[in-house]
Amino acid sequence: MINAAVAGLGWWGQKIVADLTDSEHLRVVLGVDPSDTARDRMSGLRTVETFEEAVADDSVDAVVLCTPHGRHAEQIVAAAEAGKHVFCEKPLTATGAEARAAIAAVEKAGVQLGIGHERRFEPAVQRLRAMCGDGELGTPLVFEGNFSQDKFLALPPDNWRLSATAAPVGPLSATGIHLVDLAIAVFGRPVEVWARLGTLATGFANGDTLTVTLGFEGGRTALITAVLTTPFAGRVTVLGSQGWMEIRDRNHPENPRGWDVTTVFRGGEPATEFSPPHPSVRANLEAFARAAEGGDPYPVSYEEMLANADTFEAVTRSARTGKIERLP
């Protein structure tokens, strides 16, 4: 059993604490938040005000970061240097250089790093990746994804998630980065990106509408959409030379209600089946805990985390310049 501190007790931090209530692998023993109101909400959980208190606590084996991503790199390094395993909500960092420093710190300390890309743990996505890997769809050609929501319309204007400095491409860090991760899981590391960011229907300082094209070696492409002012929409499709598969979410991953999965192969008719709800957020955290305990390796490699951070940085540049940006 890994004893964990959850840093950041906002919307998502509260969900993680609730999801781990009866976990056999990861137990939340401490909550961390500078806000008295946030700490008071966590009835029955011991809380502290500062991150430094958490990493100095001998009862804590790991920290779960649900903090603004501008702080992730320094917090991962601090936790690793204190001998704590680290699970970090997405995005890992805002730049590739920060990600490299963070990963170097956990490798030097011999601790485990996990990342909040729970979509990899959805059974339908795992099936899609297996079909791409074993050639069942033929050669995977194009990845298409849309992950949009309107939850941020309820946030106050001064919330960090709407800040042009703390979260400069809002739809990317909110939802789009999950699709970037899935595209990397299917196609590998991108080589170039082109992004377009607009503020079309809100006053969000960091945009409400994002479209991204990722280019991969050999001509493969991912097309990604993330909108923060439309009702929830979630879809992932891979088009292959022999067939395609589409996964449609019935609800936001905060409260999964399952997925409608359509598959078609050349010469056949589309077949749609229901994939029932699955606690993918908890599954991700428990995979991290098992790896930290010396069990099965964590299924998101550090190379993939670095590719994601480099892509995040390149998309941010492209959204600003309007140009195609190369990855290092």
N, C-alpha and C positions, 0 to 999 in steps of 0.2 A: 504494500500500500504506500503510495506517494502522498505525502502531506503537502498541500499547495496553498499559496497565498494568491488571491485574485486582486490585481491592481487595476483600479478603475471600476467603480460600482454603478455605472450608468446602465442604460438599457441592455447592452450586450453582456456586461459583467454580471448583472443580475440573472440573466438567462443561464449563463454558465454555472453560477452557483446553484441554481435550481436544477439544472440538468444533471449535476453530479451528486445530488442528494443521497442516493443510495448506491453510488458506484463502488465496485469492489477493487478498483485500481487507483482511483484518485480521490482524495478526500480534501475538501476545502476547510482549512483550519483558521484562516485569517483573511480579512478583507482590508483593502487599502484604498483610501480616498481622502483628499484634502477637504472635501465638503462634509460639514456636520450633518446636513440633511441626508446625504447619500449613506453615510455610516449609520445613522439612526434607522434607516429603512431596513437594515440587515439584522432583523431580530434573531437573537440566538447565536449570531456569529461574532466572534471576537474581531474587533477592527482597530486599525491604527491610521494615523494621519499621513505618514510619509512612507515613500518607497524604501528609504534607507532603513527604517525600522523593520520592514519586512525581510530584507536580505540579511539583516543582522540577527534575525530570530532563529535560534537553533532548532526550533520545532518545525521549521519550514524546509522542505526538500526541494521545492520547485515554485516558480512564480509563473502566473498566467497574466500576460499583459493585455489589458483592454484599455489602454491609454492612447492619447493622440500619437499618430505614427511619427511625428517629429521627434518624439522622445524614445522611440523604440531602440535605436542603436545604442545610446548611452545606457539604457536600462538593461539591455541584454548583456552588455559588457560588464556592468556592475554586478549583475546577478551571477554571471559565470565566474567572475573573480572571487565571489563569495562561496563558490562551490554549489550553486543552485542550478538545477535544470530550468529551462525556459521554454514556455509555450507562448508564442506571440501572435496576437490577432493580425489579420492582414491590414494593410500591406506590411511586409516585413520591415522595410525601410523605404525612404524616399529616393535613395540613390544607390547605385551599385557599389560605390566606395564604402558607404555605411554598412551595406550588407556584408561585404568582404571583411570589414573590421569586426562585425558582430560574430560571424562564423569563425573567424580566426580565434576569437576569445573563447567560444564554447569548445572548439577543438583543443585549444591549449589547456583548458580546465578539465577536459574529459567529461563534460556534461552533455545532455541531450537538448537539442533545439527542435521545437515543433512549430507549425505554422497553421493559422486558422483558415485553411482551405478545405472546409468540410464537404464541399461538393464532390471531392474525390471519393468520399466514403458513401455516397448514395449508390445503392445496388444497381440502378439503371445505368449510371455513369460507369461503374466498374464493368458492367457487361459491355457497354459501348467500347471502352478501352480494350477489352479482351477481343472483341470482334475486329477492331482495327489492327491489333497486334498479330492475330492469327490469320489475317487475310480473308476473313469471311466476307468483308465488304469489298474485296479487291484491293486496289491501291487507294488509300485515303487521299482525297484531292482537296477538299474545301471544308473548313470548320465554320459554322455559323452559330452565333450565340446572341441572345438578348436577355438581359437581367435588369429589369426596370421596376420602380416602385414609387410610391408617393408618401412614404413615411416621414420624410424630412420636411414636409410642408407644415408639420406641427411643431417644428423646432423654433426656438427664439432666434432672432437674427444674429445674436452674438454667440451662438453655439459654435464650437470649434469645427464641427463637421461642415459648416457653411463658410468657413474662412478661406479667403484667397491666399493666405500665407500658411496656415496650419494644414490645409487640405486643398492645394491649388487647383487640382482638377477633380472637383467633387464627385462626379459620377464614376470616375475611375476608382478612387479609393473606397467608395461606398459599395459598389456592386461589380463594376467592370473588371476589376482585378481578379475576381473569381473565374471569369471567362478566359482571361489571359492565362491563368494557371492551367485551366483545362486544355486550352490550345497547345500549351507547352507540353502537357502530359501526353498529347496525341502526336504532335509534330516535332517536338524538340525545341531547340533554342531558335527564336526568330533572328533574322539578320537585319530587318528594317521595319519601320512603322510609319504610318501616316494617320494623323488624328485631326478631328475637327470638333471643337468645343463651342457650344453656344449657350446663351442665356436667353431663352425664347419665351418663357411663360412664368417666370418667377423673378424675385429680386436677389436670388442667391449670388453672392460675390464670387463664387467659384464655379458657376455654370450649372445648367440643369440638363443639358442634352449633349451626349458624346457618341461619336462614331469613330471606330478605329479599324484600320486595315493592318494586319500583321503579315509580313512576307517572310517565308522560310526558304531554306536551301531547296533547290530543285523546282521552284515555282509554286509550291503549295502556299495556300492563303487562308487566313482566318479573318472573318468579318464580325465585328463585335459592336453591339449597341447597348448603351446604358442611359436611361432617362430617369430623372428624379421628380417628375411631375405628372406621371401617368399611373393609373392603377396597376397593381402588380402584374408583371408579365415575365415569364421565365421559359426559355427555350434553348436547347442545345441540339445541333444537327451536325452530323458528319456525312458528307457525300463522297462515296467511293466509286471506283470504276465498275463494280459489280452490283452495287446496291447502296442504300442509305438508311440511316437510323435517326429518328427525331425523338427527343425527350421533352415533354411539356410538363412544367410544374403546375400543380393545382393550387399551391399556396407558397407564401414566403417561407424560406427555411427556418425562420423563427418558430413556426408552428406547422411542420410538414404534414401534408394531407395526401401524399403520394404523387405518382407521376403517370402520365399516359405516354406509352412508348409505342411508336410506329416504326415498323421495319418493312422494307420492300427489297426484293432481289430481282435482278433482270429476268424477265419472263414470268414473274409472279405478280400477285396482287398485294397491295399494302395490308399488313396485319397489325392491329392495335391491341395492346393488352395493358392492364393496369398493374403498376408496381406499387405495392402498399407503402404506407409511411414507414420511415426508418429514422432513428435518432442519430443523424450523421454528425452533428456537433459533438455529441457525447462519444461517438465511435472514434472520432479524430483524437479527442483528448485522451481517451483510454489507450489508443495505439501509441501515443506519445508516452504515457505512463509506463506501458509495458516495455517500450524501448529503453526508457530511463532505468528500469529495473533489470536490464540485461536480457530482455526477451527478444521477440522478433524485431528486426530493424524497422525503424520508422519509414513508412512508404513514400515520403516526399524527400528526395535527395537534396543535399546542399547545393549541388549543381543546378537543380531545378529552381531552388530558392533564389540563387544568384541570377539565373536567367530571368526570373520574374521581376527582381529588383531592377535589373538593367532595362527591362522592357518598360517598367513603370516610369523610370527616369526618361527614357526615350519618348514615350507617349506624352509626358509632361512637356518636354521640349517641343515636340511637334505641334501640340495644342497651342503653344505660344507662337511658334514661328510660321505655322501653316505649311511647313516643308516636310518632305520625307526625311526621317532621321535614322541613321545607321546605329546599330548596337555595337559596342566595343568588341 
